[in-house]
């Protein structure tokens, strides 16, 4: 069973309770009991990933062993339960989506020179950059093989299209790195490609495994797209204005990597001098924010309403995700998806 303090349902339940949404917290606790066996099957499958004594395999298992939120597998499981239920095919797809997500994290840590993830040393720090890169490649291949073995017509092609979207978004983000004059439209193109596409796939894959009709699969994809955008916007706010002890990493990580996120772009728009200071910092070979610049940025984020505007947008996209489910038959799985969308807006890590 997934450790209670790590699995996503426990996290969402705790966050909801902290925000005085007692009924939501209670429902999520019930959802955890209902979904426990599904999540345990996924976790067991992840622990059985092939392991040999090489830096590549060690890198992969290092990350998988940290037991992250597992939100994408949860989406697969819930979408499957909208239909006939969580079976062996849905389990394989839930494992596959977590492998793809983990592969992107292993690659990102090398590209961004990341030293910490989930509060501990990254695989690249322990096993080297090459081990981390090849581990990501290995997990991607493993994921695609699992998808192929499930044998749902068209799903492998759809998976390849999603991987293409992720790479296109990564390319755009790389081209915009350090560009404080980046556009909001580019930001959302990146979010749609890097984050929302995999959520969208998770919902479609689970629904397909559960025999959900094509029309309802499309609705679940829309839910996943909106959920992914809401998730990323909140993530970007937490990177700038969260509690480092709760988030589990230092603030301003994205900015140090030259990534211009939505709250940063809004802050620059509302405080042109801040934009000039950030441009000067980004122009240096090694980006280093002074304490004064960090304080200025923090003040702009809070005093000009940037944080609230970003969270408001996340709430809107959460509501749109829930609205996309409106034509689905009433069920416990549909209600659970609605609750997840609500709770994610209030997450603190």
C-alpha positions in Angstrom: 0.0 0.0 0.0 1.2 3.5 -0.7 2.4 5.3 2.4 -0.4 7.4 3.8 1.7 10.6 4.0 2.7 10.3 0.4 -0.3 9.2 -1.7 -2.2 11.9 -3.4 -5.5 11.3 -1.8 -4.1 11.7 1.6 -2.4 15.0 0.5 -5.6 16.3 -1.0 -7.6 15.4 2.0 -5.2 17.1 4.3 -5.1 20.2 2.2 -8.9 20.4 1.9 -9.2 20.1 5.7 -6.6 22.9 6.2 -8.8 25.1 4.0 -11.9 24.5 6.0 -13.5 22.4 3.3 -14.5 19.7 5.7 -17.0 17.9 3.5 -14.5 17.7 0.7 -11.8 16.4 3.1 -14.3 13.8 4.4 -15.2 12.7 0.9 -11.5 12.4 -0.1 -10.8 10.3 2.9 -13.6 8.0 1.8 -12.2 8.1 -1.8 -8.8 6.9 -0.4 -10.4 3.9 1.1 -12.4 3.2 -2.1 -9.4 3.5 -4.4 -6.8 2.0 -2.1 -6.5 -1.4 -3.8 -6.1 0.3 -7.3 -3.3 2.5 -6.1 -1.7 -0.4 -4.3 -1.6 -2.4 -7.5 0.0 0.5 -9.4 2.6 0.9 -6.6 3.4 -2.8 -6.6 3.8 -2.7 -10.3 6.2 0.2 -10.1 8.4 -1.6 -7.6 8.7 -4.6 -9.9 10.2 -2.6 -12.7 13.2 -4.5 -14.1 16.4 -3.8 -12.0 20.0 -4.6 -12.9 23.1 -3.3 -11.2 23.8 -0.3 -13.5 23.7 3.5 -13.0 20.8 3.6 -15.5 18.6 1.1 -13.5 19.7 2.6 -10.2 18.7 6.1 -11.5 15.2 5.0 -12.5 14.5 3.1 -9.3 15.9 6.0 -7.2 13.2 8.3 -8.5 10.4 5.7 -8.6 11.2 4.7 -5.0 10.4 8.3 -3.8 6.6 7.6 -4.2 5.4 11.0 -5.5 1.8 12.1 -5.7 0.9 9.5 -8.4 -1.8 11.8 -9.6 -1.6 10.7 -13.2 -2.2 7.0 -12.3 -5.1 8.1 -10.1 -6.6 9.8 -13.2 -6.2 6.6 -15.2 -7.9 4.6 -12.4 -10.8 7.0 -11.9 -11.4 7.3 -15.7 -11.5 3.5 -15.9 -14.0 3.4 -13.1 -16.3 5.8 -15.1 -16.6 2.7 -17.3 -16.4 -1.0 -16.5 -13.7 -0.6 -13.8 -10.0 -0.8 -13.0 -8.7 -4.0 -14.5 -5.3 -5.4 -15.6 -5.2 -3.2 -18.7 -6.0 0.0 -16.8 -3.3 -1.0 -14.3 -0.7 -1.3 -17.0 -1.7 2.1 -18.4 -1.6 3.7 -15.0 2.0 2.3 -14.5 2.9 3.5 -18.0 1.8 7.1 -17.5 3.8 7.3 -14.2 6.8 5.9 -16.1 6.5 8.6 -18.8 6.1 11.3 -16.1 9.2 10.0 -14.3 11.2 9.9 -17.5 10.5 13.6 -18.1 11.6 14.4 -14.5 14.9 12.5 -14.9 15.5 14.5 -18.1 14.5 17.8 -16.6 16.8 17.4 -13.7 19.8 17.1 -16.1 18.7 20.0 -18.3 18.0 22.2 -15.3 21.0 21.0 -13.2 18.5 20.1 -10.5 20.1 18.9 -7.2 17.0 18.2 -5.2 13.6 16.6 -6.0 11.0 15.8 -3.4 13.5 16.9 -0.8 16.4 14.5 -1.6 19.3 14.4 -4.0 18.3 13.8 -7.6 19.4 10.8 -9.6 21.8 12.8 -11.6 23.6 13.9 -8.4 24.0 10.3 -7.2 24.5 8.4 -10.5 25.5 11.1 -13.0 23.9 13.0 -15.8 24.3 10.1 -18.3 22.7 7.6 -15.9 19.7 10.0 -15.4 19.3 10.6 -19.2 19.4 7.0 -20.2 17.2 6.0 -17.3 14.6 8.4 -18.6 14.9 6.9 -22.1 14.6 3.4 -20.6 11.4 4.3 -18.8 9.9 5.8 -21.9 10.6 2.6 -23.9 9.1 0.5 -21.0 6.0 2.7 -21.0 5.5 2.4 -24.7 5.9 -1.4 -24.6 3.2 -1.6 -21.9 0.8 0.5 -23.9 1.4 -1.6 -27.0 0.8 -4.9 -25.0 -2.5 -3.6 -23.7 -3.6 -3.5 -27.4 -6.3 -0.8 -27.4 -6.6 0.3 -31.0 -5.1 3.7 -31.7 -3.8 4.2 -28.1 -0.1 3.7 -29.0 -0.4 6.3 -31.8 -2.1 8.7 -29.4 0.8 8.1 -26.9 3.3 9.0 -29.6 1.4 12.2 -30.4 1.5 13.2 -26.8 5.2 12.6 -26.6 5.6 14.8 -29.7 3.5 17.5 -27.9 5.8 17.3 -24.9 8.9 17.7 -27.0 7.5 20.6 -29.0 6.7 22.3 -25.7 10.1 21.6 -24.3 11.7 23.1 -27.5 9.6 26.3 -27.1 10.5 26.6 -23.4 14.1 26.2 -24.2 13.9 28.8 -26.9 12.3 31.2 -24.4 14.7 30.5 -21.6 15.8 33.7 -19.9 13.5 35.9 -22.1 11.6 38.2 -19.7 9.7 39.5 -22.7 8.1 36.1 -23.3 4.4 36.0 -24.0 1.5 34.6 -22.0 0.3 32.8 -25.1 3.7 31.0 -25.3 3.4 30.1 -21.6 0.1 28.4 -22.1 1.3 26.6 -25.3 4.1 25.2 -23.1 1.7 24.2 -20.3 -0.7 22.6 -22.7 2.1 20.6 -24.3 4.3 19.7 -21.2 1.8 19.2 -18.5 -1.8 19.1 -19.7 -1.2 16.7 -22.6 -0.2 13.9 -20.2 -3.1 14.5 -17.9 -5.3 14.4 -21.0 -3.8 11.1 -22.1 -4.2 9.6 -18.6 -8.0 10.3 -18.7 -8.4 9.0 -22.2 -6.3 5.9 -21.6 -8.2 5.0 -18.5 -11.6 5.6 -20.1 -10.6 3.5 -23.1 -9.5 0.6 -20.9 -12.9 0.9 -19.1 -14.9 0.8 -22.4 -16.2 4.3 -22.1 -17.9 5.5 -25.3 -15.9 7.8 -27.6 -18.0 10.9 -26.8 -17.4 10.5 -23.1 -13.7 9.8 -23.7 -13.5 13.3 -25.3 -15.2 14.9 -22.3 -12.7 13.2 -20.0 -9.9 14.4 -22.2 -11.2 18.0 -21.8 -11.3 17.4 -18.0 -7.7 16.3 -18.1 -6.5 19.3 -20.2 -8.2 21.8 -17.8 -7.0 19.9 -14.7 -3.4 19.9 -16.1 -3.4 23.7 -16.7 -4.9 24.3 -13.2 -2.2 22.1 -11.7 0.6 23.8 -13.4 -0.5 27.3 -12.7 -0.7 26.5 -9.0 2.7 24.8 -9.2 4.2 28.0 -10.7 2.6 30.1 -7.9 4.1 27.8 -5.3 7.5 28.1 -6.8 7.4 31.8 -6.2 5.1 32.4 -3.2 4.8 29.0 -1.5 6.2 27.9 1.9 9.6 26.3 1.1 9.3 23.9 4.0 5.9 22.7 2.8 6.8 22.7 -0.9 9.9 20.7 -0.3 12.3 22.9 -2.3 13.8 26.4 -2.5 11.7 29.1 -4.0 12.4 30.8 -7.4 13.7 27.5 -8.9 12.0 28.1 -12.2 13.4 31.7 -12.4 16.9 30.4 -11.6 16.4 28.1 -14.6 15.3 31.0 -16.8 11.7 29.8 -17.1 9.2 32.6 -17.5 6.0 31.4 -15.8 2.6 33.0 -15.8 3.0 34.7 -12.4 6.4 36.0 -13.4 5.0 37.4 -16.7 2.2 39.1 -14.9 4.6 40.6 -12.3 6.8 42.0 -15.1 3.8 43.4 -16.8 2.7 45.2 -13.7 6.2 46.4 -12.6 8.3 47.3 -15.6 11.3 48.1 -13.4 11.2 44.5 -12.1 11.4 43.4 -15.7 14.5 45.4 -16.3 16.1 44.0 -13.1 15.2 40.4 -14.1 16.5 41.0 -17.7 19.8 42.1 -16.3 20.0 39.1 -14.0 19.1 36.7 -16.8 21.8 38.3 -19.1 24.6 37.0 -16.8 26.3 33.7 -17.5 25.1 32.4 -14.1 21.7 33.7 -13.0 21.9 34.7 -9.4 19.1 36.7 -7.8 20.1 39.1 -5.1 18.2 39.1 -1.8 17.0 42.6 -2.8 15.6 41.4 -6.1 13.9 38.4 -4.5 12.2 40.8 -2.0 11.2 43.1 -4.8 9.7 40.2 -6.8 7.9 38.9 -3.8 6.4 42.3 -3.0 5.1 42.7 -6.6 3.6 39.2 -6.6 1.5 40.0 -3.5 0.9 43.7 -3.7 -0.2 43.9 -7.3 -2.6 40.9 -7.0 -0.6 38.5 -9.2 -0.9 35.6 -6.7 -4.6 36.0 -6.5 -5.1 36.4 -10.2 -3.1 33.2 -10.9 -5.1 31.2 -8.3 -8.3 32.7 -9.7 -7.3 31.4 -13.1 -6.6 28.0 -11.6 -10.1 28.0 -10.0 -11.6 28.8 -13.4 -9.8 26.0 -15.1 -10.8 23.6 -12.3 -14.4 24.7 -12.8 -14.1 24.1 -16.5 -12.7 20.6 -15.8 -15.7 19.8 -13.7 -18.1 21.3 -16.2 -16.6 18.9 -18.9 -17.9 16.0 -16.8 -21.5 17.3 -16.9 -22.8 14.9 -19.5 -21.3 11.8 -17.9 -23.6 9.5 -16.0 -23.7 10.2 -12.3 -21.3 7.9 -10.5 -18.9 7.7 -7.7 -16.0 8.0 -10.1 -17.3 11.1 -11.7 -17.9 12.7 -8.2 -14.3 11.7 -7.3 -12.9 13.4 -10.4 -14.8 16.6 -9.5 -13.4 16.5 -6.0 -9.9 16.0 -7.2 -10.2 19.1 -9.4 -11.5 21.2 -6.5 -8.8 20.0 -4.1 -5.9 20.6 -6.4 -6.6 24.3 -6.5 -5.9 24.4 -2.7 -2.8 22.3 -2.7 0.3 23.6 -0.9 3.0 21.3 -2.4 
